[in-house]
């Protein structure tokens, strides 16, 4: 988006944040799937209940650009990296694709009932692996987002007493809570945590000066700062949040055969070059993996 004016008020910042992450059909983008072909040996392994339905149902919050978000002429069409990858997987398995929008924290508990898979840029953590299987598909890092020039002087190494907007149910929220507890244990002011259902709301709160910072995945942070037209900038995290980590596709815990099929399908797309082309289209080649792994050691 090109904006000839500097953002000089909260309302202007809110406009930018809302335009970038909610409607903005101008940012509609999708991978050309015409070259993706069915892989018969993989399609033959699709669970019977999914084959009978003919549709691969994905759970996503569709509010985490560029991974997944709502765009298109109607502003309600799921698009993004996760959507392109999910569609490519569905075609490979000779299935149709359906994305169902749901609150982020509600997706994993509903796997196997409401959704076949959860594809919503889930960070792989030990806690989550206790409830679902994961197939790794991205190697990412986190970043803080602040207003341009960091007017409140937010310090990722010492943010006791700061106001932080955060998406509920994310591992970023867990880290901020741990840091806040450490602040109190040291006799300092706790972090003021503002939880939001979707990351776009947290970013908007920072843009309108309602919070000092928000933490999110590197791809989403980079997308936010570019599309904000100079209103936002990023800061590198310090400590455990600064380490790279894997994102995974979530699969029901009790279905290892299906989990293996999803891993094999992703590795097929890696080998045929489709996976790499999707990441190149979205400008996130640095987050690509060379192999999709089942339940890799998350290190956290």
C-alpha positions as CSV (number, residue, x, y, z in Angstrom):
1,X,0.0,0.0,0.0
2,X,1.3,3.5,-0.9
3,X,0.4,6.2,1.5
4,X,1.7,9.8,0.7
5,X,1.1,11.0,4.2
6,X,3.0,10.2,7.4
7,X,0.9,8.7,10.1
8,X,0.3,11.5,12.6
9,X,-2.6,10.3,14.7
10,X,-4.1,7.2,16.3
11,X,-6.9,7.1,13.8
12,X,-4.5,7.1,10.9
13,X,-2.5,4.3,12.4
14,X,-5.7,2.4,13.0
15,X,-6.7,2.9,9.4
16,X,-3.4,1.5,8.2
17,X,-3.5,-1.5,10.5
18,X,-7.1,-2.3,9.6
19,X,-6.6,-1.9,5.9
20,X,-3.6,-4.1,5.8
21,X,-4.9,-7.0,7.8
22,X,-8.6,-7.2,7.3
23,X,-10.0,-6.0,4.0
24,X,-7.3,-5.0,1.5
25,X,-8.3,-7.0,-1.6
26,X,-5.4,-5.2,-3.3
27,X,-3.1,-7.5,-1.5
28,X,-4.8,-10.6,-2.8
29,X,-2.2,-13.2,-3.8
30,X,-2.2,-16.9,-4.5
31,X,0.1,-19.5,-6.0
32,X,-0.8,-20.9,-9.4
33,X,-1.8,-24.5,-8.6
34,X,-2.4,-25.6,-12.2
35,X,0.9,-27.5,-12.3
36,X,0.2,-29.5,-9.1
37,X,-0.7,-33.1,-10.0
38,X,-2.3,-36.0,-8.1
39,X,0.2,-38.5,-6.6
40,X,-1.8,-41.8,-6.9
41,X,0.4,-43.7,-4.4
42,X,-0.3,-41.0,-1.8
43,X,-3.9,-40.5,-2.7
44,X,-4.5,-44.3,-2.2
45,X,-3.6,-43.9,1.5
46,X,-6.2,-41.2,2.3
47,X,-8.4,-42.4,5.3
48,X,-11.7,-43.7,4.1
49,X,-13.9,-41.2,5.9
50,X,-12.0,-38.3,4.2
51,X,-12.0,-40.1,0.8
52,X,-15.8,-40.6,1.1
53,X,-16.2,-36.9,1.8
54,X,-13.8,-35.9,-0.9
55,X,-12.7,-32.8,1.0
56,X,-9.7,-32.1,3.2
57,X,-11.0,-29.8,6.0
58,X,-8.5,-27.4,7.5
59,X,-8.9,-25.4,10.7
60,X,-7.2,-22.0,10.7
61,X,-7.8,-18.6,12.3
62,X,-7.2,-16.9,8.9
63,X,-6.0,-13.8,10.6
64,X,-2.2,-14.2,10.6
65,X,-0.9,-12.7,7.3
66,X,1.0,-13.7,5.4
67,X,0.5,-17.2,6.6
68,X,-3.3,-17.1,6.4
69,X,-5.8,-14.3,6.1
70,X,-9.1,-13.3,4.5
71,X,-8.8,-11.4,1.2
72,X,-10.2,-11.6,-2.3
73,X,-13.0,-9.4,-3.8
74,X,-15.4,-10.3,-1.0
75,X,-12.8,-9.9,1.8
76,X,-13.8,-13.4,3.0
77,X,-11.6,-15.7,0.9
78,X,-8.8,-17.5,2.8
79,X,-5.4,-16.8,1.2
80,X,-1.8,-17.0,2.3
81,X,1.1,-19.4,2.6
82,X,-0.7,-22.0,4.6
83,X,-3.7,-21.8,2.2
84,X,-1.6,-22.3,-0.9
85,X,0.3,-25.2,0.8
86,X,-3.0,-26.8,2.0
87,X,-4.5,-26.6,-1.4
88,X,-1.4,-28.2,-3.0
89,X,-1.6,-31.0,-0.5
90,X,-5.3,-31.5,-1.2
91,X,-4.7,-31.7,-5.0
92,X,-1.8,-34.1,-4.4
93,X,-4.2,-36.4,-2.5
94,X,-7.0,-36.0,-5.1
95,X,-9.2,-34.1,-2.7
96,X,-11.0,-30.7,-2.6
97,X,-9.8,-28.2,-0.1
98,X,-11.9,-26.4,2.6
99,X,-10.6,-23.8,5.1
100,X,-12.8,-23.3,8.2
101,X,-12.1,-20.1,10.2
102,X,-12.0,-20.5,13.9
103,X,-10.4,-18.9,17.0
104,X,-6.7,-19.9,17.1
105,X,-6.9,-21.5,20.6
106,X,-10.0,-23.6,19.6
107,X,-8.4,-25.4,16.6
108,X,-6.2,-28.1,18.2
109,X,-9.0,-29.4,20.6
110,X,-11.3,-29.9,17.6
111,X,-8.9,-31.9,15.4
112,X,-10.5,-35.1,14.3
113,X,-14.0,-33.8,14.9
114,X,-14.3,-30.4,13.1
115,X,-11.1,-30.5,11.2
116,X,-8.8,-33.1,9.5
117,X,-5.7,-30.8,10.0
118,X,-4.8,-27.6,11.7
119,X,-2.7,-25.3,9.5
120,X,-2.4,-22.0,11.2
121,X,1.3,-21.3,11.7
122,X,1.4,-23.4,14.9
123,X,4.7,-23.3,16.8
124,X,5.7,-26.8,17.7
125,X,6.0,-27.0,21.5
126,X,6.2,-29.9,23.9
127,X,2.9,-29.0,25.5
128,X,1.1,-29.0,22.2
129,X,2.8,-32.3,21.2
130,X,1.2,-33.9,24.2
131,X,-2.2,-33.4,22.5
132,X,-1.6,-33.6,18.7
133,X,1.0,-34.8,16.3
134,X,3.0,-32.3,14.3
135,X,4.5,-32.3,10.8
136,X,7.1,-29.6,10.5
137,X,6.9,-27.3,7.5
138,X,8.6,-24.0,8.4
139,X,11.6,-22.9,10.4
140,X,10.8,-19.5,11.8
141,X,11.8,-16.9,14.3
142,X,10.0,-14.4,16.4
143,X,10.2,-10.6,16.3
144,X,8.8,-7.7,18.4
145,X,6.7,-5.1,16.7
146,X,6.8,-1.4,17.9
147,X,5.8,1.9,16.4
148,X,8.4,3.5,14.2
149,X,11.1,5.1,16.2
150,X,10.2,3.0,19.2
151,X,8.7,6.1,21.0
152,X,8.1,4.4,24.3
153,X,11.7,3.0,24.4
154,X,10.6,-0.6,24.6
155,X,13.5,-2.8,25.4
156,X,13.2,-6.6,24.6
157,X,15.9,-7.3,27.2
158,X,14.1,-5.4,30.0
159,X,10.4,-4.7,29.5
160,X,9.1,-4.9,33.1
161,X,6.2,-2.5,33.4
162,X,5.6,-2.3,29.7
163,X,2.2,-2.8,28.0
164,X,2.4,-5.8,25.6
165,X,-0.4,-6.8,23.2
166,X,-0.4,-10.5,22.5
167,X,-2.4,-13.2,20.7
168,X,-4.0,-15.6,23.2
169,X,-3.0,-19.2,23.1
170,X,0.4,-18.6,21.5
171,X,3.8,-19.5,22.9
172,X,4.7,-15.8,22.7
173,X,2.0,-15.3,25.4
174,X,3.7,-18.0,27.5
175,X,7.1,-16.3,27.3
176,X,5.7,-12.9,28.1
177,X,4.0,-14.4,31.2
178,X,7.2,-16.0,32.3
179,X,9.1,-12.7,31.8
180,X,6.4,-10.9,33.8
181,X,6.7,-13.3,36.7
182,X,10.5,-12.8,36.6
183,X,9.9,-9.1,36.8
184,X,7.8,-9.5,39.9
185,X,10.2,-11.9,41.5
186,X,12.9,-9.3,41.1
187,X,10.7,-6.6,42.8
188,X,9.9,-4.9,39.5
189,X,6.6,-4.0,37.9
190,X,4.8,-6.8,36.1
191,X,4.3,-6.6,32.4
192,X,0.8,-5.3,31.5
193,X,-0.5,-8.1,29.2
194,X,-3.3,-7.3,26.7
195,X,-4.6,-10.5,25.2
196,X,-6.3,-10.6,21.8
197,X,-8.1,-13.4,19.9
198,X,-6.2,-12.7,16.7
199,X,-2.7,-11.2,16.0
200,X,-4.1,-8.5,13.8
201,X,-5.9,-6.9,16.8
202,X,-2.6,-7.0,18.8
203,X,-0.8,-5.3,16.0
204,X,-3.5,-2.7,15.6
205,X,-3.3,-1.9,19.4
206,X,0.4,-1.2,19.0
207,X,-0.2,0.9,15.8
208,X,-2.7,3.2,17.7
209,X,-0.4,3.6,20.7
210,X,-2.5,1.4,22.9
211,X,0.4,-0.9,23.7
212,X,4.2,-0.6,23.6
213,X,4.9,-3.7,21.6
214,X,3.6,-7.1,20.4
215,X,5.5,-10.3,19.7
216,X,4.8,-12.6,16.8
217,X,6.3,-14.8,14.2
218,X,9.0,-13.3,11.9
219,X,7.0,-13.7,8.7
220,X,4.0,-11.9,10.1
221,X,6.1,-9.2,11.7
222,X,7.9,-8.5,8.5
223,X,4.6,-8.4,6.6
224,X,3.1,-6.0,9.1
225,X,6.0,-3.6,9.0
226,X,6.1,-3.5,5.2
227,X,2.4,-3.0,4.8
228,X,2.2,-0.3,7.5
229,X,4.1,2.1,5.2
230,X,6.6,3.1,7.8
231,X,4.3,3.2,10.8
232,X,5.8,0.1,12.5
233,X,9.2,-1.5,12.9
234,X,10.6,-4.7,14.3
235,X,13.0,-5.4,17.2
236,X,14.8,-8.8,17.7
237,X,13.8,-10.7,20.8
238,X,16.2,-11.6,23.6
239,X,16.4,-14.9,25.4
240,X,14.5,-18.0,24.6
241,X,12.0,-16.1,22.4
242,X,14.9,-15.2,20.1
243,X,15.7,-18.7,19.1
244,X,14.4,-20.2,15.8
245,X,11.6,-22.7,16.0
246,X,9.6,-25.0,13.8
247,X,6.0,-24.5,12.8
248,X,3.9,-27.6,12.2
249,X,0.8,-28.9,10.6
250,X,-1.3,-30.4,13.4
251,X,-2.8,-33.9,13.0
252,X,-5.0,-35.9,15.4
253,X,-2.8,-37.6,18.0
254,X,-4.3,-41.0,17.7
255,X,-3.8,-41.3,13.9
256,X,-0.1,-41.9,13.1
257,X,-0.9,-43.4,9.7
258,X,-2.5,-40.1,8.6
259,X,0.3,-38.2,10.2
260,X,2.8,-40.2,8.1
261,X,0.7,-39.5,5.0
262,X,0.8,-35.8,5.6
263,X,4.6,-35.9,6.1
264,X,5.0,-37.9,3.0
265,X,2.8,-35.5,1.0
266,X,4.7,-32.5,2.2
267,X,8.0,-34.2,1.3
268,X,6.6,-35.0,-2.1
269,X,5.8,-31.3,-2.6
270,X,9.3,-30.4,-1.4
271,X,10.9,-32.9,-3.9
272,X,8.8,-31.7,-6.8
273,X,9.6,-28.0,-6.1
274,X,6.0,-26.9,-5.4
275,X,6.8,-26.2,-1.8
276,X,9.8,-24.1,-2.7
277,X,7.9,-22.1,-5.3
278,X,5.1,-21.3,-2.8
279,X,7.7,-20.0,-0.3
280,X,9.5,-18.0,-3.0
281,X,6.2,-16.4,-4.1
282,X,5.6,-15.2,-0.6
283,X,9.2,-14.1,-0.1
284,X,9.9,-16.4,2.9
285,X,12.5,-18.7,1.4
286,X,14.5,-18.2,4.6
287,X,11.8,-20.1,6.6
288,X,11.7,-23.2,4.3
289,X,12.7,-26.6,5.6
290,X,14.5,-29.3,3.6
291,X,12.4,-32.1,5.0
292,X,9.1,-32.4,6.8
293,X,9.5,-34.3,10.1
294,X,7.0,-35.9,12.4
295,X,7.1,-34.7,16.0
296,X,10.6,-33.1,15.8
297,X,12.3,-32.0,19.1
298,X,10.9,-28.5,19.6
299,X,13.5,-27.5,22.1
300,X,10.8,-25.7,24.2
